[in-house]
Amino acid sequence: MANFIPNFSTSYGTSSENDDEAILNGAAILLFAPEAEQYDGPLIKVPCRTGDMPGWKWVQELILGHPLRILENCRITVDNFMRLCDILVQNNYVPQNPHKHVSIEESLAMTLVMLSHSTRTRVVAERFQHSTETIHRNVAEVLLGLCRFAQRIIRPRQTNDVHPKIRYSTKYYPWFKTEPSHAYGAYIYQTAALEDAIGAMDGTHIPASVPTNEQMAYTNRHGTQSQNVLAVCDHDMRFVYVYAGWEGSAHDARVFESALRMHTDFPIPPPGKYYLVDAAYKMMPGFLEPFKGGRVSRVGQGCGRGQGPKELFNTRHSQLRNVVERSFGVLKQRFAYLKGPVPYSYMQTQINVVIACCALHNFLRETQPSDDHFLQYEQEDIQVQAEAGGNPYPNIQPLAVPPHEIAAWKAMREEMANQMHASSRRRRQ
């Protein structure tokens, strides 16, 4: 046994390759020879995260400290943070047990920090002084709980009132309103109408991290991997429906067709109500799209001047419909995690992240509607880059609608545009 230790010394004049080979051979003998087991003692686990500021203490400082601290780190006020913790616990969205070492406050805080700042798991583990496994498990539980909460908070509001944004605007009222008419057998424009546009529908792309064998399907028209998310929102910038998980190469109309056929509880507009959509979707009762080929005037381009009926209709349609694009803008600005692909995550986890962020968006819209993120996108004329959309897809007809109803719906849009243009001309005279 005394002769087991190899001799690593080399004679003067030998080549460096021989020296390296001798060292490697000696190391292999030490590591893998049977005699080496006698030198190997029990493994000693060295504590890794032993900082003086554990996660629970840091969260306590956020709650009791200056209000800006929790707002900057978690994008939420102290009162709303505690209210959200109570909702998740009292409704059993995030199950609790006496043997759990991480409180709901700490679990929610680490989730909000990760979503708000696109922080990776190892960085969150260092901040909260927990193992990466603990961080991953608790964040996954909170995300799943927020998805359960989404079933309660992401839904249409039951109201028959015309939204103030339409009623008190000369640009929209009474133009974006329809009423049953026996003369046409469907819906045509009349000024004394009771129905109106109840929201807008569009799609957006969220960067995705997918296995190599699936990257082609998730590659969008910009050449990056993403998931195509379909969403409907009302005029208060609240999401009323979210459908996530489709491949980035899928057209918006294809995602919409799947939402209708896969029994996803898509909120079909009541009779007389409709969603504003772009040209990527079909024109049919319940979904009002702009005229194809009509020019849209942007801010500062003299909206309404020198425009024909179709151009004026498209301009005001775009201004009212961009509420969904502004909602996407708030969502992505508040939760930076949605701006970049989530590495090493299953697709179901990435879908849960989208649903959870939309649920948080609605919760914050109701509880802190005047924060900086909402105020920045409050103006309807703000220019927001639309990431989804695309060219019309004429081969898809999601609903089996008789041709005469589609023709009547188009006639209603034509009449709406003509009277809108006539009213605009009278005001200029």
C-alpha positions, -999 to +999 in steps of 0.1 A: +000+000+000+029+023+007+040+020-029+006+030-043+011+067-045+023+074-081+054+094-088+045+126-106+081+139-110+095+140-145+131+141-157+146+171-172+143+173-210+110+154-215+083+169-236+053+188-222+030+162-237+046+134-217+043+155-186+006+160-191+000+124-198+019+114-167-002+137-145-035+125-160-025+088-155-016+095-119-048+113-113-068+084-128-050+059-105-058+080-075-094+084-084-104+050-097-080+024-082-096+001-056-070+012-030-081+048-034-114+040-016-094+037+017-085+074+014-120+085+007-139+097+038-176+107+042-188+137+022-191+168+042-220+191+031-210+227+033-239+251+038-242+273+007-266+301+014-258+314+049-264+351+044-275+373+073-307+383+054-330+353+048-359+356+025-386+359+051-367+387+068-363+406+035-400+402+027-408+415+062-387+446+055-405+452+022-439+450+040-429+472+069-405+495+050-410+524+026-439+518+002-417+523-029-396+492-020-422+466-025-436+486-055-403+486-072-394+450-064-429+433-068-449+458-088-476+459-062-485+479-031-483+465+004-521+465+009-527+447-024-499+423-017-515+412+016-549+411+000-536+388-028-520+365-001-553+362+016-571+354-016-546+326-025-548+311+010-585+315+018-596+301-015-571+272-013-555+283-046-521+277-030-526+249-004-509+255+030-498+230+056-481+234+090-450+216+079-443+241+051-412+262+059-419+289+033-448+312+040-472+324+014-458+359+017-423+347+008-436+324-019-456+352-036-428+377-032-402+354-049-427+348-077-434+385-083-397+393-082-390+367-108-419+378-131-414+415-127-376+416-134-371+384-154-348+371-127-335+336-130-339+309-104-303+310-091-305+347-086-338+344-067-323+316-046-294+339-036-318+367-027-341+345-006-314+322+007-331+290-004-320+262-026-330+263-062-353+233-057-372+252-030-375+283-052-387+262-082-412+243-061-427+273-044-429+295-076-446+266-094-472+263-066-479+301-068-481+301-106-506+272-104-526+291-077-527+322-099-540+301-128-568+289-105-574+326-095-575+334-132-607+314-137-624+338-113-609+371-124-605+367-161-641+368-173-666+393-188-685+416-166-722+413-167-734+448-178-758+462-203-747+498-200-728+515-228-692+521-217-684+557-209-655+557-233-680+552-261-710+571-248-691+604-240-670+604-272-681+621-304-658+599-323-675+567-312-710+575-301-734+566-316-714+551-344-701+518-328-736+507-319-760+483-336-797+475-333-819+447-347-838+458-378-866+438-394-859+457-427-826+440-432-832+408-412-800+413-393-781+443-378-779+478-394-768+510-379-793+533-362-786+562-339-811+550-312-794+518-307-789+499-274-761+475-283-724+484-287-688+472-290-680+455-258-643+449-263-615+440-286-597+408-296-562+403-309-532+380-306-497+386-293-465+366-293-447+357-261-411+344-265-409+307-259-381+282-251-388+249-268-368+217-276-349+216-308-373+192-325-402+216-319-385+249-328-397+249-364-434+248-353-428+277-328-409+299-352-430+329-360-428+352-391-400+372-374-378+341-372-379+337-334-396+310-312-428+321-295-462+311-284-492+328-300-516+341-273-552+350-281-568+375-258-600+395-255-602+426-233-629+452-225-626+490-227-612+491-191-580+472-203-592+441-184-586+407-200-619+388-203-604+358-221-569+344-226-559+314-247-522+306-246-499+278-258-503+278-296-472+276-317-458+309-330-461+298-366-499+295-362-521+323-377-543+343-355-574+330-372-562+294-366-558+301-329-593+316-328-608+286-346-592+263-320-605+285-292-641+280-305-638+243-313-618+231-282-645+242-257-623+268-240-653+288-227-647+315-253-671+344-244-692+347-275-707+382-277-744+384-269-768+392-298-762+428-309-728+430-291-695+426-309-658+426-305-635+448-326-610+427-345-583+434-371-582+421-407-567+388-396-601+376-385-633+370-404-661+395-407-692+381-392-719+389-366-702+395-333-668+404-348-664+437-365-632+441-386-621+472-406-624+476-443-596+458-462-573+482-480-586+513-462-560+537-450-556+544-413-545+579-402-522+581-372-519+607-346-510+641-360-519+632-396-552+652-396-576+624-387-609+629-405-597+655-430-597+643-466-608+608-456-635+588-473-660+568-453-639+537-453-607+555-442-625+574-415-642+542-402-609+524-402-592+552-383-617+553-355-620+515-355-582+513-349-583+539-322-610+521-303-596+486-309-560+494-298-572+490-262-561+453-265-527+464-278-523+488-249-533+460-225-505+438-240-481+468-236-489+472-199-487+434-194-452+431-210-438+462-194-449+452-159-438+416-162-404+416-179-404+378-177-427+379-208-402+397-229-377+369-232-378+331-234-379+312-202-349+288-203-352+252-193-390+254-186-416+230-198-441+245-222-469+240-197-450+262-172-445+289-198-483+288-205-489+291-167-467+321-166-488+339-193-521+330-175-507+340-141-495+374-154-529+381-170-546+373-137-522+396-119-529+423-145-566+422-139-562+421-101-540+452-103-563+470-127-591+467-102-570+475-070-544+500-082-557+514-116-537+546-114-502+532-111-475+542-135-478+513-159-515+518-165-512+556-167-485+553-194-508+533-217-541+550-207-542+573-237-559+556-267-538+575-292-505+560-279-486+542-306-482+505-296-463+481-318-485+452-327-465+420-327-492+397-339-518+400-366-507+395-401-524+391-435-560+380-438-566+342-438-595+336-462-595+298-459-607+298-423-643+303-412-644+296-375-682+298-372-708+283-395-725+315-404-750+317-433-737+339-462-768+362-460-760+370-423-724+379-432-736+401-461-761+419-437-733+424-412-711+440-439-740+462-450-743+474-414-706+483-414-711+501-447-740+521-434-721+529-402-691+542-422-713+564-444-732+580-416-700+585-396-685+603-426-716+624-432-716+635-395-679+644-397-685+666-427-714+684-411-693+693-381-666+707-403-690+730-422 
